[in-house]
Amino acid sequence: MILAKIRVSGAVQGVFFRESAMSEARQLGLNGFARNEADSSVYLEAEGGEENVRKFVDWCRKGPPMAKVENIDTELSDSLVYYKNFEMA
């Protein structure tokens, strides 16, 4: 189990990024959250099996069809939060 802390920048708010990320995370069996930030980025935390967390990070590099991801910063950790589900914050 690992935790990914992800910040996605670009045209990522108002394009269903959080909703799509929540759906993708749930399909991969991950827990965590996605929230819009004041700087127009989206911040996400996702934890679960390493392979599926890495798949989720890869998905975040593209996002949903209307998103234009310009940058992604990712930090992986084995310090878990033990989220109960994946939510939009």
PDB file of N, CA, C and O in Angstrom:
ATOM      1  N   MET A   1       0.849  -1.186   0.000  1.00  0.00           N
ATOM      2  CA  MET A   1       0.000   0.000   0.000  1.00  0.00           C
ATOM      3  C   MET A   1       0.889   1.242   0.000  1.00  0.00           C
ATOM      4  O   MET A   1       1.877   1.333   0.729  1.00  0.00           O
ATOM      5  N   ILE A   2       0.493   2.203  -0.856  1.00  0.00           N
ATOM      6  CA  ILE A   2       1.201   3.477  -0.885  1.00  0.00           C
ATOM      7  C   ILE A   2       0.196   4.617  -0.995  1.00  0.00           C
ATOM      8  O   ILE A   2      -0.970   4.417  -1.336  1.00  0.00           O
ATOM      9  N   LEU A   3       0.683   5.813  -0.697  1.00  0.00           N
ATOM     10  CA  LEU A   3      -0.100   7.042  -0.789  1.00  0.00           C
ATOM     11  C   LEU A   3       0.548   7.940  -1.829  1.00  0.00           C
ATOM     12  O   LEU A   3       1.761   8.148  -1.806  1.00  0.00           O
ATOM     13  N   ALA A   4      -0.254   8.471  -2.737  1.00  0.00           N
ATOM     14  CA  ALA A   4       0.224   9.461  -3.705  1.00  0.00           C
ATOM     15  C   ALA A   4      -0.407  10.801  -3.374  1.00  0.00           C
ATOM     16  O   ALA A   4      -1.620  10.901  -3.188  1.00  0.00           O
ATOM     17  N   LYS A   5       0.432  11.836  -3.301  1.00  0.00           N
ATOM     18  CA  LYS A   5      -0.024  13.219  -3.170  1.00  0.00           C
ATOM     19  C   LYS A   5       0.242  13.867  -4.522  1.00  0.00           C
ATOM     20  O   LYS A   5       1.383  13.927  -4.981  1.00  0.00           O
ATOM     21  N   ILE A   6      -0.822  14.349  -5.152  1.00  0.00           N
ATOM     22  CA  ILE A   6      -0.751  14.776  -6.551  1.00  0.00           C
ATOM     23  C   ILE A   6      -1.305  16.191  -6.689  1.00  0.00           C
ATOM     24  O   ILE A   6      -2.390  16.488  -6.188  1.00  0.00           O
ATOM     25  N   ARG A   7      -0.563  17.059  -7.366  1.00  0.00           N
ATOM     26  CA  ARG A   7      -1.069  18.389  -7.712  1.00  0.00           C
ATOM     27  C   ARG A   7      -1.040  18.505  -9.235  1.00  0.00           C
ATOM     28  O   ARG A   7       0.005  18.340  -9.866  1.00  0.00           O
ATOM     29  N   VAL A   8      -2.206  18.792  -9.809  1.00  0.00           N
ATOM     30  CA  VAL A   8      -2.348  18.885 -11.258  1.00  0.00           C
ATOM     31  C   VAL A   8      -2.666  20.335 -11.618  1.00  0.00           C
ATOM     32  O   VAL A   8      -3.602  20.927 -11.080  1.00  0.00           O
ATOM     33  N   SER A   9      -1.880  20.895 -12.531  1.00  0.00           N
ATOM     34  CA  SER A   9      -2.064  22.282 -12.957  1.00  0.00           C
ATOM     35  C   SER A   9      -2.424  22.338 -14.434  1.00  0.00           C
ATOM     36  O   SER A   9      -2.146  21.411 -15.195  1.00  0.00           O
ATOM     37  N   GLY A  10      -3.044  23.439 -14.819  1.00  0.00           N
ATOM     38  CA  GLY A  10      -3.476  23.655 -16.196  1.00  0.00           C
ATOM     39  C   GLY A  10      -4.950  24.019 -16.192  1.00  0.00           C
ATOM     40  O   GLY A  10      -5.445  24.588 -15.219  1.00  0.00           O
ATOM     41  N   ALA A  11      -5.650  23.702 -17.260  1.00  0.00           N
ATOM     42  CA  ALA A  11      -7.097  23.908 -17.323  1.00  0.00           C
ATOM     43  C   ALA A  11      -7.751  22.663 -16.732  1.00  0.00           C
ATOM     44  O   ALA A  11      -8.206  21.777 -17.455  1.00  0.00           O
ATOM     45  N   VAL A  12      -7.788  22.618 -15.388  1.00  0.00           N
ATOM     46  CA  VAL A  12      -8.246  21.409 -14.699  1.00  0.00           C
ATOM     47  C   VAL A  12      -9.423  21.661 -13.756  1.00  0.00           C
ATOM     48  O   VAL A  12      -9.917  20.726 -13.125  1.00  0.00           O
ATOM     49  N   GLN A  13      -9.874  22.905 -13.654  1.00  0.00           N
ATOM     50  CA  GLN A  13     -11.072  23.192 -12.871  1.00  0.00           C
ATOM     51  C   GLN A  13     -12.203  23.541 -13.825  1.00  0.00           C
ATOM     52  O   GLN A  13     -11.985  24.187 -14.850  1.00  0.00           O
ATOM     53  N   GLY A  14     -13.409  23.112 -13.485  1.00  0.00           N
ATOM     54  CA  GLY A  14     -14.563  23.377 -14.339  1.00  0.00           C
ATOM     55  C   GLY A  14     -14.650  22.459 -15.545  1.00  0.00           C
ATOM     56  O   GLY A  14     -15.398  22.732 -16.484  1.00  0.00           O
ATOM     57  N   VAL A  15     -13.886  21.365 -15.526  1.00  0.00           N
ATOM     58  CA  VAL A  15     -13.880  20.410 -16.644  1.00  0.00           C
ATOM     59  C   VAL A  15     -14.139  18.980 -16.147  1.00  0.00           C
ATOM     60  O   VAL A  15     -13.808  18.007 -16.823  1.00  0.00           O
ATOM     61  N   PHE A  16     -14.733  18.876 -14.964  1.00  0.00           N
ATOM     62  CA  PHE A  16     -15.082  17.583 -14.358  1.00  0.00           C
ATOM     63  C   PHE A  16     -13.859  16.742 -13.992  1.00  0.00           C
ATOM     64  O   PHE A  16     -13.929  15.513 -13.980  1.00  0.00           O
ATOM     65  N   PHE A  17     -12.732  17.411 -13.691  1.00  0.00           N
ATOM     66  CA  PHE A  17     -11.527  16.664 -13.322  1.00  0.00           C
ATOM     67  C   PHE A  17     -11.752  15.893 -12.019  1.00  0.00           C
ATOM     68  O   PHE A  17     -11.464  14.698 -11.948  1.00  0.00           O
ATOM     69  N   ARG A  18     -12.268  16.575 -10.985  1.00  0.00           N
ATOM     70  CA  ARG A  18     -12.456  15.897  -9.692  1.00  0.00           C
ATOM     71  C   ARG A  18     -13.447  14.745  -9.797  1.00  0.00           C
ATOM     72  O   ARG A  18     -13.210  13.661  -9.264  1.00  0.00           O
ATOM     73  N   GLU A  19     -14.560  14.986 -10.489  1.00  0.00           N
ATOM     74  CA  GLU A  19     -15.574  13.945 -10.633  1.00  0.00           C
ATOM     75  C   GLU A  19     -15.011  12.739 -11.378  1.00  0.00           C
ATOM     76  O   GLU A  19     -15.235  11.592 -10.990  1.00  0.00           O
ATOM     77  N   SER A  20     -14.278  13.016 -12.452  1.00  0.00           N
ATOM     78  CA  SER A  20     -13.681  11.932 -13.237  1.00  0.00           C
ATOM     79  C   SER A  20     -12.604  11.208 -12.446  1.00  0.00           C
ATOM     80  O   SER A  20     -12.479   9.986 -12.535  1.00  0.00           O
ATOM     81  N   ALA A  21     -11.823  11.960 -11.669  1.00  0.00           N
ATOM     82  CA  ALA A  21     -10.785  11.350 -10.833  1.00  0.00           C
ATOM     83  C   ALA A  21     -11.414  10.444  -9.782  1.00  0.00           C
ATOM     84  O   ALA A  21     -10.903   9.358  -9.505  1.00  0.00           O
ATOM     85  N   MET A  22     -12.523  10.891  -9.197  1.00  0.00           N
ATOM     86  CA  MET A  22     -13.205  10.077  -8.201  1.00  0.00           C
ATOM     87  C   MET A  22     -13.684   8.768  -8.821  1.00  0.00           C
ATOM     88  O   MET A  22     -13.526   7.704  -8.224  1.00  0.00           O
ATOM     89  N   SER A  23     -14.259   8.842 -10.000  1.00  0.00           N
ATOM     90  CA  SER A  23     -14.724   7.640 -10.688  1.00  0.00           C
ATOM     91  C   SER A  23     -13.560   6.702 -10.997  1.00  0.00           C
ATOM     92  O   SER A  23     -13.654   5.495 -10.770  1.00  0.00           O
ATOM     93  N   GLU A  24     -12.468   7.253 -11.514  1.00  0.00           N
ATOM     94  CA  GLU A  24     -11.290   6.449 -11.848  1.00  0.00           C
ATOM     95  C   GLU A  24     -10.709   5.794 -10.593  1.00  0.00           C
ATOM     96  O   GLU A  24     -10.377   4.609 -10.602  1.00  0.00           O
ATOM     97  N   ALA A  25     -10.591   6.567  -9.521  1.00  0.00           N
ATOM     98  CA  ALA A  25     -10.034   6.039  -8.272  1.00  0.00           C
ATOM     99  C   ALA A  25     -10.896   4.907  -7.724  1.00  0.00           C
ATOM    100  O   ALA A  25     -10.382   3.879  -7.283  1.00  0.00           O
ATOM    101  N   ARG A  26     -12.195   5.103  -7.757  1.00  0.00           N
ATOM    102  CA  ARG A  26     -13.090   4.059  -7.243  1.00  0.00           C
ATOM    103  C   ARG A  26     -12.994   2.793  -8.083  1.00  0.00           C
ATOM    104  O   ARG A  26     -13.033   1.688  -7.542  1.00  0.00           O
ATOM    105  N   GLN A  27     -12.868   2.943  -9.409  1.00  0.00           N
ATOM    106  CA  GLN A  27     -12.712   1.765 -10.273  1.00  0.00           C
ATOM    107  C   GLN A  27     -11.427   1.010  -9.950  1.00  0.00           C
ATOM    108  O   GLN A  27     -11.368  -0.213 -10.076  1.00  0.00           O
ATOM    109  N   LEU A  28     -10.399   1.747  -9.532  1.00  0.00           N
ATOM    110  CA  LEU A  28      -9.115   1.132  -9.192  1.00  0.00           C
ATOM    111  C   LEU A  28      -9.054   0.670  -7.736  1.00  0.00           C
ATOM    112  O   LEU A  28      -8.044   0.112  -7.305  1.00  0.00           O
ATOM    113  N   GLY A  29     -10.127   0.899  -6.979  1.00  0.00           N
ATOM    114  CA  GLY A  29     -10.164   0.477  -5.583  1.00  0.00           C
ATOM    115  C   GLY A  29      -9.323   1.345  -4.665  1.00  0.00           C
ATOM    116  O   GLY A  29      -8.807   0.865  -3.656  1.00  0.00           O
ATOM    117  N   LEU A  30      -9.180   2.632  -5.011  1.00  0.00           N
ATOM    118  CA  LEU A  30      -8.362   3.545  -4.218  1.00  0.00           C
ATOM    119  C   LEU A  30      -9.231   4.414  -3.323  1.00  0.00           C
ATOM    120  O   LEU A  30     -10.403   4.651  -3.616  1.00  0.00           O
ATOM    121  N   ASN A  31      -8.653   4.878  -2.244  1.00  0.00           N
ATOM    122  CA  ASN A  31      -9.320   5.791  -1.325  1.00  0.00           C
ATOM    123  C   ASN A  31      -8.530   7.085  -1.250  1.00  0.00           C
ATOM    124  O   ASN A  31      -7.320   7.098  -1.478  1.00  0.00           O
ATOM    125  N   GLY A  32      -9.223   8.183  -0.926  1.00  0.00           N
ATOM    126  CA  GLY A  32      -8.566   9.478  -0.803  1.00  0.00           C
ATOM    127  C   GLY A  32      -9.533  10.598  -1.111  1.00  0.00           C
ATOM    128  O   GLY A  32     -10.715  10.514  -0.776  1.00  0.00           O
ATOM    129  N   PHE A  33      -9.031  11.662  -1.757  1.00  0.00           N
ATOM    130  CA  PHE A  33      -9.890  12.800  -2.078  1.00  0.00           C
ATOM    131  C   PHE A  33      -9.302  13.607  -3.229  1.00  0.00           C
ATOM    132  O   PHE A  33      -8.138  13.451  -3.598  1.00  0.00           O
ATOM    133  N   ALA A  34     -10.147  14.477  -3.785  1.00  0.00           N
ATOM    134  CA  ALA A  34      -9.742  15.443  -4.807  1.00  0.00           C
ATOM    135  C   ALA A  34     -10.387  16.768  -4.455  1.00  0.00           C
ATOM    136  O   ALA A  34     -11.576  16.819  -4.140  1.00  0.00           O
ATOM    137  N   ARG A  35      -9.603  17.855  -4.506  1.00  0.00           N
ATOM    138  CA  ARG A  35     -10.165  19.170  -4.196  1.00  0.00           C
ATOM    139  C   ARG A  35      -9.561  20.236  -5.107  1.00  0.00           C
ATOM    140  O   ARG A  35      -8.407  20.146  -5.527  1.00  0.00           O
ATOM    141  N   ASN A  36     -10.380  21.249  -5.399  1.00  0.00           N
ATOM    142  CA  ASN A  36      -9.914  22.414  -6.140  1.00  0.00           C
ATOM    143  C   ASN A  36      -9.118  23.302  -5.199  1.00  0.00           C
ATOM    144  O   ASN A  36      -9.464  23.441  -4.025  1.00  0.00           O
ATOM    145  N   GLU A  37      -8.053  23.902  -5.713  1.00  0.00           N
ATOM    146  CA  GLU A  37      -7.223  24.806  -4.941  1.00  0.00           C
ATOM    147  C   GLU A  37      -7.424  26.239  -5.440  1.00  0.00           C
ATOM    148  O   GLU A  37      -7.867  26.448  -6.570  1.00  0.00           O
ATOM    149  N   ALA A  38      -7.102  27.216  -4.607  1.00  0.00           N
ATOM    150  CA  ALA A  38      -7.271  28.626  -4.956  1.00  0.00           C
ATOM    151  C   ALA A  38      -6.417  29.034  -6.154  1.00  0.00           C
ATOM    152  O   ALA A  38      -6.767  29.979  -6.860  1.00  0.00           O
ATOM    153  N   ASP A  39      -5.304  28.338  -6.396  1.00  0.00           N
ATOM    154  CA  ASP A  39      -4.417  28.675  -7.518  1.00  0.00           C
ATOM    155  C   ASP A  39      -4.854  28.025  -8.834  1.00  0.00           C
ATOM    156  O   ASP A  39      -4.092  28.010  -9.800  1.00  0.00           O
ATOM    157  N   SER A  40      -6.071  27.491  -8.873  1.00  0.00           N
ATOM    158  CA  SER A  40      -6.680  26.849 -10.055  1.00  0.00           C
ATOM    159  C   SER A  40      -6.155  25.453 -10.340  1.00  0.00           C
ATOM    160  O   SER A  40      -6.472  24.878 -11.382  1.00  0.00           O
ATOM    161  N   SER A  41      -5.358  24.896  -9.436  1.00  0.00           N
ATOM    162  CA  SER A  41      -4.904  23.511  -9.584  1.00  0.00           C
ATOM    163  C   SER A  41      -5.902  22.585  -8.900  1.00  0.00           C
ATOM    164  O   SER A  41      -6.830  23.036  -8.228  1.00  0.00           O
ATOM    165  N   VAL A  42      -5.698  21.292  -9.082  1.00  0.00           N
ATOM    166  CA  VAL A  42      -6.461  20.280  -8.354  1.00  0.00           C
ATOM    167  C   VAL A  42      -5.458  19.475  -7.537  1.00  0.00           C
ATOM    168  O   VAL A  42      -4.439  19.020  -8.057  1.00  0.00           O
ATOM    169  N   TYR A  43      -5.761  19.306  -6.247  1.00  0.00           N
ATOM    170  CA  TYR A  43      -4.909  18.524  -5.357  1.00  0.00           C
ATOM    171  C   TYR A  43      -5.641  17.232  -5.024  1.00  0.00           C
ATOM    172  O   TYR A  43      -6.821  17.247  -4.672  1.00  0.00           O
ATOM    173  N   LEU A  44      -4.926  16.110  -5.140  1.00  0.00           N
ATOM    174  CA  LEU A  44      -5.526  14.804  -4.877  1.00  0.00           C
ATOM    175  C   LEU A  44      -4.610  13.996  -3.973  1.00  0.00           C
ATOM    176  O   LEU A  44      -3.389  14.142  -4.019  1.00  0.00           O
ATOM    177  N   GLU A  45      -5.200  13.157  -3.163  1.00  0.00           N
ATOM    178  CA  GLU A  45      -4.469  12.126  -2.441  1.00  0.00           C
ATOM    179  C   GLU A  45      -5.176  10.814  -2.727  1.00  0.00           C
ATOM    180  O   GLU A  45      -6.402  10.726  -2.661  1.00  0.00           O
ATOM    181  N   ALA A  46      -4.392   9.799  -3.045  1.00  0.00           N
ATOM    182  CA  ALA A  46      -4.954   8.481  -3.352  1.00  0.00           C
ATOM    183  C   ALA A  46      -4.064   7.423  -2.736  1.00  0.00           C
ATOM    184  O   ALA A  46      -2.843   7.457  -2.886  1.00  0.00           O
ATOM    185  N   GLU A  47      -4.690   6.478  -2.038  1.00  0.00           N
ATOM    186  CA  GLU A  47      -3.905   5.398  -1.447  1.00  0.00           C
ATOM    187  C   GLU A  47      -4.534   4.057  -1.775  1.00  0.00           C
ATOM    188  O   GLU A  47      -5.748   3.928  -1.938  1.00  0.00           O
ATOM    189  N   GLY A  48      -3.660   3.062  -1.864  1.00  0.00           N
ATOM    190  CA  GLY A  48      -4.084   1.711  -2.187  1.00  0.00           C
ATOM    191  C   GLY A  48      -2.886   0.917  -2.655  1.00  0.00           C
ATOM    192  O   GLY A  48      -1.744   1.258  -2.346  1.00  0.00           O
ATOM    193  N   GLY A  49      -3.148  -0.145  -3.403  1.00  0.00           N
ATOM    194  CA  GLY A  49      -2.075  -0.968  -3.937  1.00  0.00           C
ATOM    195  C   GLY A  49      -1.188  -0.169  -4.876  1.00  0.00           C
ATOM    196  O   GLY A  49      -1.669   0.678  -5.629  1.00  0.00           O
ATOM    197  N   GLU A  50       0.116  -0.445  -4.828  1.00  0.00           N
ATOM    198  CA  GLU A  50       1.074   0.358  -5.592  1.00  0.00           C
ATOM    199  C   GLU A  50       0.765   0.393  -7.086  1.00  0.00           C
ATOM    200  O   GLU A  50       0.822   1.458  -7.701  1.00  0.00           O
ATOM    201  N   GLU A  51       0.443  -0.744  -7.671  1.00  0.00           N
ATOM    202  CA  GLU A  51       0.171  -0.784  -9.112  1.00  0.00           C
ATOM    203  C   GLU A  51      -1.002   0.122  -9.480  1.00  0.00           C
ATOM    204  O   GLU A  51      -0.929   0.864 -10.460  1.00  0.00           O
ATOM    205  N   ASN A  52      -2.081   0.064  -8.698  1.00  0.00           N
ATOM    206  CA  ASN A  52      -3.258   0.872  -9.015  1.00  0.00           C
ATOM    207  C   ASN A  52      -3.035   2.351  -8.716  1.00  0.00           C
ATOM    208  O   ASN A  52      -3.576   3.208  -9.415  1.00  0.00           O
ATOM    209  N   VAL A  53      -2.252   2.661  -7.692  1.00  0.00           N
ATOM    210  CA  VAL A  53      -1.921   4.064  -7.428  1.00  0.00           C
ATOM    211  C   VAL A  53      -1.126   4.626  -8.604  1.00  0.00           C
ATOM    212  O   VAL A  53      -1.372   5.751  -9.038  1.00  0.00           O
ATOM    213  N   ARG A  54      -0.180   3.851  -9.119  1.00  0.00           N
ATOM    214  CA  ARG A  54       0.610   4.316 -10.270  1.00  0.00           C
ATOM    215  C   ARG A  54      -0.268   4.477 -11.517  1.00  0.00           C
ATOM    216  O   ARG A  54      -0.055   5.396 -12.308  1.00  0.00           O
ATOM    217  N   LYS A  55      -1.249   3.594 -11.695  1.00  0.00           N
ATOM    218  CA  LYS A  55      -2.199   3.741 -12.806  1.00  0.00           C
ATOM    219  C   LYS A  55      -2.997   5.036 -12.655  1.00  0.00           C
ATOM    220  O   LYS A  55      -3.254   5.734 -13.636  1.00  0.00           O
ATOM    221  N   PHE A  56      -3.383   5.347 -11.426  1.00  0.00           N
ATOM    222  CA  PHE A  56      -4.139   6.570 -11.165  1.00  0.00           C
ATOM    223  C   PHE A  56      -3.290   7.808 -11.461  1.00  0.00           C
ATOM    224  O   PHE A  56      -3.775   8.764 -12.066  1.00  0.00           O
ATOM    225  N   VAL A  57      -2.044   7.791 -11.041  1.00  0.00           N
ATOM    226  CA  VAL A  57      -1.142   8.910 -11.338  1.00  0.00           C
ATOM    227  C   VAL A  57      -1.020   9.084 -12.851  1.00  0.00           C
ATOM    228  O   VAL A  57      -1.056  10.209 -13.351  1.00  0.00           O
ATOM    229  N   ASP A  58      -0.878   7.989 -13.571  1.00  0.00           N
ATOM    230  CA  ASP A  58      -0.812   8.062 -15.038  1.00  0.00           C
ATOM    231  C   ASP A  58      -2.092   8.663 -15.611  1.00  0.00           C
ATOM    232  O   ASP A  58      -2.036   9.472 -16.537  1.00  0.00           O
ATOM    233  N   TRP A  59      -3.250   8.271 -15.063  1.00  0.00           N
ATOM    234  CA  TRP A  59      -4.515   8.840 -15.519  1.00  0.00           C
ATOM    235  C   TRP A  59      -4.528  10.354 -15.280  1.00  0.00           C
ATOM    236  O   TRP A  59      -4.993  11.112 -16.131  1.00  0.00           O
ATOM    237  N   CYS A  60      -4.021  10.794 -14.129  1.00  0.00           N
ATOM    238  CA  CYS A  60      -4.010  12.222 -13.795  1.00  0.00           C
ATOM    239  C   CYS A  60      -3.157  13.029 -14.773  1.00  0.00           C
ATOM    240  O   CYS A  60      -3.388  14.226 -14.945  1.00  0.00           O
ATOM    241  N   ARG A  61      -2.190  12.401 -15.407  1.00  0.00           N
ATOM    242  CA  ARG A  61      -1.347  13.106 -16.383  1.00  0.00           C
ATOM    243  C   ARG A  61      -2.160  13.574 -17.595  1.00  0.00           C
ATOM    244  O   ARG A  61      -1.788  14.538 -18.263  1.00  0.00           O
ATOM    245  N   LYS A  62      -3.272  12.882 -17.873  1.00  0.00           N
ATOM    246  CA  LYS A  62      -4.152  13.244 -18.992  1.00  0.00           C
ATOM    247  C   LYS A  62      -5.442  13.870 -18.496  1.00  0.00           C
ATOM    248  O   LYS A  62      -5.883  14.893 -19.019  1.00  0.00           O
ATOM    249  N   GLY A  63      -6.054  13.255 -17.480  1.00  0.00           N
ATOM    250  CA  GLY A  63      -7.326  13.726 -16.968  1.00  0.00           C
ATOM    251  C   GLY A  63      -8.463  13.419 -17.921  1.00  0.00           C
ATOM    252  O   GLY A  63      -8.291  12.663 -18.878  1.00  0.00           O
ATOM    253  N   PRO A  64      -9.636  14.007 -17.662  1.00  0.00           N
ATOM    254  CA  PRO A  64     -10.791  13.787 -18.536  1.00  0.00           C
ATOM    255  C   PRO A  64     -10.612  14.534 -19.859  1.00  0.00           C
ATOM    256  O   PRO A  64      -9.716  15.370 -19.979  1.00  0.00           O
ATOM    257  N   PRO A  65     -11.455  14.240 -20.851  1.00  0.00           N
ATOM    258  CA  PRO A  65     -11.278  14.801 -22.200  1.00  0.00           C
ATOM    259  C   PRO A  65     -11.183  16.326 -22.271  1.00  0.00           C
ATOM    260  O   PRO A  65     -10.412  16.845 -23.078  1.00  0.00           O
ATOM    261  N   MET A  66     -11.939  17.056 -21.458  1.00  0.00           N
ATOM    262  CA  MET A  66     -11.932  18.522 -21.561  1.00  0.00           C
ATOM    263  C   MET A  66     -10.766  19.168 -20.815  1.00  0.00           C
ATOM    264  O   MET A  66     -10.528  20.365 -20.980  1.00  0.00           O
ATOM    265  N   ALA A  67     -10.041  18.416 -20.008  1.00  0.00           N
ATOM    266  CA  ALA A  67      -8.919  18.976 -19.240  1.00  0.00           C
ATOM    267  C   ALA A  67      -7.701  19.179 -20.130  1.00  0.00           C
ATOM    268  O   ALA A  67      -7.486  18.451 -21.100  1.00  0.00           O
ATOM    269  N   LYS A  68      -6.918  20.177 -19.779  1.00  0.00           N
ATOM    270  CA  LYS A  68      -5.628  20.434 -20.433  1.00  0.00           C
ATOM    271  C   LYS A  68      -4.569  20.455 -19.332  1.00  0.00           C
ATOM    272  O   LYS A  68      -4.264  21.510 -18.774  1.00  0.00           O
ATOM    273  N   VAL A  69      -4.017  19.293 -19.027  1.00  0.00           N
ATOM    274  CA  VAL A  69      -3.014  19.182 -17.970  1.00  0.00           C
ATOM    275  C   VAL A  69      -1.699  19.757 -18.482  1.00  0.00           C
ATOM    276  O   VAL A  69      -1.180  19.330 -19.513  1.00  0.00           O
ATOM    277  N   GLU A  70      -1.166  20.734 -17.744  1.00  0.00           N
ATOM    278  CA  GLU A  70       0.113  21.346 -18.105  1.00  0.00           C
ATOM    279  C   GLU A  70       1.253  20.837 -17.234  1.00  0.00           C
ATOM    280  O   GLU A  70       2.392  20.739 -17.691  1.00  0.00           O
ATOM    281  N   ASN A  71       0.949  20.511 -15.979  1.00  0.00           N
ATOM    282  CA  ASN A  71       1.992  20.066 -15.061  1.00  0.00           C
ATOM    283  C   ASN A  71       1.378  19.156 -14.003  1.00  0.00           C
ATOM    284  O   ASN A  71       0.224  19.327 -13.609  1.00  0.00           O
ATOM    285  N   ILE A  72       2.165  18.194 -13.555  1.00  0.00           N
ATOM    286  CA  ILE A  72       1.730  17.320 -12.469  1.00  0.00           C
ATOM    287  C   ILE A  72       2.915  17.094 -11.538  1.00  0.00           C
ATOM    288  O   ILE A  72       4.001  16.712 -11.974  1.00  0.00           O
ATOM    289  N   ASP A  73       2.690  17.336 -10.256  1.00  0.00           N
ATOM    290  CA  ASP A  73       3.693  17.069  -9.224  1.00  0.00           C
ATOM    291  C   ASP A  73       3.169  15.925  -8.373  1.00  0.00           C
ATOM    292  O   ASP A  73       2.030  15.957  -7.908  1.00  0.00           O
ATOM    293  N   THR A  74       4.000  14.921  -8.172  1.00  0.00           N
ATOM    294  CA  THR A  74       3.575  13.728  -7.445  1.00  0.00           C
ATOM    295  C   THR A  74       4.600  13.367  -6.386  1.00  0.00           C
ATOM    296  O   THR A  74       5.807  13.394  -6.628  1.00  0.00           O
ATOM    297  N   GLU A  75       4.097  13.029  -5.211  1.00  0.00           N
ATOM    298  CA  GLU A  75       4.938  12.523  -4.130  1.00  0.00           C
ATOM    299  C   GLU A  75       4.342  11.192  -3.683  1.00  0.00           C
ATOM    300  O   GLU A  75       3.165  11.127  -3.329  1.00  0.00           O
ATOM    301  N   LEU A  76       5.142  10.139  -3.697  1.00  0.00           N
ATOM    302  CA  LEU A  76       4.696   8.825  -3.235  1.00  0.00           C
ATOM    303  C   LEU A  76       5.264   8.563  -1.849  1.00  0.00           C
ATOM    304  O   LEU A  76       6.404   8.920  -1.553  1.00  0.00           O
ATOM    305  N   SER A  77       4.452   7.933  -1.001  1.00  0.00           N
ATOM    306  CA  SER A  77       4.859   7.687   0.380  1.00  0.00           C
ATOM    307  C   SER A  77       4.256   6.376   0.865  1.00  0.00           C
ATOM    308  O   SER A  77       3.211   5.939   0.383  1.00  0.00           O
ATOM    309  N   ASP A  78       4.930   5.762   1.825  1.00  0.00           N
ATOM    310  CA  ASP A  78       4.340   4.581   2.461  1.00  0.00           C
ATOM    311  C   ASP A  78       3.691   4.949   3.796  1.00  0.00           C
ATOM    312  O   ASP A  78       3.262   4.065   4.538  1.00  0.00           O
ATOM    313  N   SER A  79       3.614   6.247   4.109  1.00  0.00           N
ATOM    314  CA  SER A  79       2.901   6.729   5.298  1.00  0.00           C
ATOM    315  C   SER A  79       1.437   6.917   4.924  1.00  0.00           C
ATOM    316  O   SER A  79       1.075   7.911   4.294  1.00  0.00           O
ATOM    317  N   LEU A  80       0.603   5.971   5.308  1.00  0.00           N
ATOM    318  CA  LEU A  80      -0.804   5.968   4.900  1.00  0.00           C
ATOM    319  C   LEU A  80      -1.681   6.775   5.842  1.00  0.00           C
ATOM    320  O   LEU A  80      -1.373   6.927   7.024  1.00  0.00           O
ATOM    321  N   VAL A  81      -2.781   7.292   5.301  1.00  0.00           N
ATOM    322  CA  VAL A  81      -3.789   8.007   6.074  1.00  0.00           C
ATOM    323  C   VAL A  81      -4.939   7.066   6.434  1.00  0.00           C
ATOM    324  O   VAL A  81      -5.641   7.295   7.419  1.00  0.00           O
ATOM    325  N   TYR A  82      -5.131   6.026   5.656  1.00  0.00           N
ATOM    326  CA  TYR A  82      -6.223   5.053   5.811  1.00  0.00           C
ATOM    327  C   TYR A  82      -7.589   5.699   5.581  1.00  0.00           C
ATOM    328  O   TYR A  82      -8.489   5.618   6.418  1.00  0.00           O
ATOM    329  N   TYR A  83      -7.712   6.341   4.419  1.00  0.00           N
ATOM    330  CA  TYR A  83      -9.003   6.896   4.016  1.00  0.00           C
ATOM    331  C   TYR A  83     -10.011   5.759   3.880  1.00  0.00           C
ATOM    332  O   TYR A  83      -9.648   4.626   3.565  1.00  0.00           O
ATOM    333  N   LYS A  84     -11.274   6.075   4.120  1.00  0.00           N
ATOM    334  CA  LYS A  84     -12.338   5.067   4.058  1.00  0.00           C
ATOM    335  C   LYS A  84     -12.911   4.913   2.648  1.00  0.00           C
ATOM    336  O   LYS A  84     -13.408   3.844   2.294  1.00  0.00           O
ATOM    337  N   ASN A  85     -12.841   5.981   1.842  1.00  0.00           N
ATOM    338  CA  ASN A  85     -13.366   5.964   0.478  1.00  0.00           C
ATOM    339  C   ASN A  85     -12.705   7.090  -0.303  1.00  0.00           C
ATOM    340  O   ASN A  85     -11.788   7.736   0.206  1.00  0.00           O
ATOM    341  N   PHE A  86     -13.149   7.334  -1.520  1.00  0.00           N
ATOM    342  CA  PHE A  86     -12.621   8.454  -2.308  1.00  0.00           C
ATOM    343  C   PHE A  86     -13.726   9.480  -2.455  1.00  0.00           C
ATOM    344  O   PHE A  86     -14.832   9.153  -2.885  1.00  0.00           O
ATOM    345  N   GLU A  87     -13.427  10.731  -2.096  1.00  0.00           N
ATOM    346  CA  GLU A  87     -14.432  11.785  -2.095  1.00  0.00           C
ATOM    347  C   GLU A  87     -13.912  13.041  -2.777  1.00  0.00           C
ATOM    348  O   GLU A  87     -12.707  13.224  -2.947  1.00  0.00           O
ATOM    349  N   MET A  88     -14.843  13.898  -3.161  1.00  0.00           N
ATOM    350  CA  MET A  88     -14.489  15.245  -3.604  1.00  0.00           C
ATOM    351  C   MET A  88     -14.555  16.147  -2.390  1.00  0.00           C
ATOM    352  O   MET A  88     -15.545  16.141  -1.659  1.00  0.00           O
ATOM    353  N   ALA A  89     -13.514  16.915  -2.175  1.00  0.00           N
ATOM    354  CA  ALA A  89     -13.485  17.830  -1.023  1.00  0.00           C
ATOM    355  C   ALA A  89     -13.748  19.250  -1.489  1.00  0.00           C
ATOM    356  O   ALA A  89     -13.767  20.173  -0.675  1.00  0.00           O
TER     357      ALA A  89
END
